[in-house]
């Protein structure tokens, strides 16, 4: 069997308040769950599929991020538009990197590293 979550040992204790006049401050049921361990186990194929999913999501995010620059024509019809697309994508990434790593951000990072 290919379990993702391995069978666990657990103990559930349930106490019921049986008083005739229940107090709104006292719960009707009191439950406690004791689990000794929770483990995940993946087969090789499950692990490979999880990596493929992460790869797909990363590629999908990149496609969405750069779709604003993407030309609406095939590469063979207008190669110049596709070269312009590549240059715009690189310029946009560089601009975003500069926004993230401005002087103030680097000063904060250095202060944090000294802690």
C-alpha positions as CSV (number, residue, x, y, z in Angstrom):
1,X,0.0,0.0,0.0
2,X,1.1,3.5,-0.8
3,X,0.2,5.6,2.2
4,X,1.1,9.3,2.3
5,X,0.3,9.5,6.0
6,X,1.5,6.4,7.8
7,X,-1.0,4.8,10.2
8,X,-0.7,6.4,13.6
9,X,-1.2,5.5,17.2
10,X,-3.8,7.7,18.7
11,X,-5.9,7.8,21.9
12,X,-9.1,9.8,22.1
13,X,-10.6,10.5,25.5
14,X,-14.1,11.9,25.6
15,X,-15.7,13.1,28.8
16,X,-19.4,14.0,28.9
17,X,-20.9,16.4,31.4
18,X,-24.0,14.5,32.6
19,X,-25.3,17.1,35.0
20,X,-29.1,17.8,35.0
21,X,-28.7,21.6,34.9
22,X,-25.9,22.3,32.5
23,X,-23.7,25.3,33.2
24,X,-23.0,27.4,30.0
25,X,-19.5,27.9,31.3
26,X,-18.8,24.2,31.5
27,X,-18.6,22.3,28.2
28,X,-21.0,19.5,27.5
29,X,-18.2,17.4,26.0
30,X,-14.4,17.5,26.7
31,X,-12.2,15.7,24.3
32,X,-8.5,15.1,24.3
33,X,-6.5,13.5,21.6
34,X,-3.0,12.0,22.2
35,X,-0.9,11.1,19.1
36,X,2.5,9.7,19.7
37,X,3.8,10.4,16.1
38,X,2.6,11.4,12.7
39,X,4.8,10.4,9.8
40,X,4.7,10.9,6.1
41,X,5.9,8.2,3.7
42,X,6.1,8.6,0.0
43,X,7.0,6.0,-2.6
44,X,9.5,6.9,-5.3
45,X,6.7,7.6,-7.8
46,X,4.8,9.8,-5.3
47,X,7.9,11.8,-4.6
48,X,8.6,12.1,-8.3
49,X,5.0,13.3,-8.9
50,X,5.3,15.8,-6.1
51,X,8.5,17.2,-7.6
52,X,6.8,17.4,-11.1
53,X,3.8,19.2,-9.5
54,X,6.1,21.8,-7.9
55,X,8.0,22.2,-11.2
56,X,4.7,22.7,-13.1
57,X,3.5,25.3,-10.6
58,X,6.8,27.2,-10.9
59,X,6.6,27.1,-14.7
60,X,3.0,28.2,-14.6
61,X,3.8,31.1,-12.3
62,X,6.5,32.2,-14.7
63,X,4.2,32.0,-17.7
64,X,1.6,34.1,-15.9
65,X,4.1,36.6,-14.8
66,X,5.5,37.3,-18.3
67,X,2.2,36.9,-20.2
68,X,1.9,40.7,-20.3
69,X,4.9,40.9,-22.6
70,X,4.2,37.9,-24.7
71,X,3.6,38.6,-28.4
72,X,0.4,37.3,-30.0
73,X,2.2,35.9,-33.1
74,X,4.2,32.8,-33.7
75,X,8.0,32.9,-33.5
76,X,8.5,32.3,-37.2
77,X,6.1,35.1,-38.2
78,X,7.8,37.8,-36.1
79,X,11.2,36.8,-34.6
80,X,11.9,40.5,-33.6
81,X,8.8,40.6,-31.4
82,X,10.0,37.5,-29.6
83,X,13.5,38.9,-29.1
84,X,11.8,42.1,-27.7
85,X,9.7,39.8,-25.5
86,X,12.9,38.1,-24.1
87,X,14.6,41.5,-23.5
88,X,11.5,42.9,-21.7
89,X,11.2,39.8,-19.5
90,X,14.9,40.2,-18.4
91,X,14.5,43.9,-17.9
92,X,11.4,43.4,-15.8
93,X,13.2,40.7,-13.6
94,X,16.1,43.0,-13.1
95,X,13.8,45.9,-12.1
96,X,12.0,43.7,-9.6
97,X,15.3,42.6,-8.1
98,X,16.4,46.2,-7.7
99,X,13.1,46.9,-5.9
100,X,13.6,44.1,-3.5
101,X,17.3,44.8,-2.8
102,X,17.4,48.5,-2.5
103,X,19.7,50.2,0.0
104,X,17.2,50.1,2.9
105,X,16.5,46.4,2.4
106,X,20.2,45.6,2.4
107,X,20.7,47.6,5.6
108,X,17.9,45.7,7.3
109,X,19.4,42.4,6.1
110,X,22.8,43.3,7.5
111,X,21.2,44.3,10.8
112,X,19.3,41.0,11.0
113,X,22.4,39.0,10.1
114,X,24.3,40.6,13.1
115,X,21.6,39.5,15.5
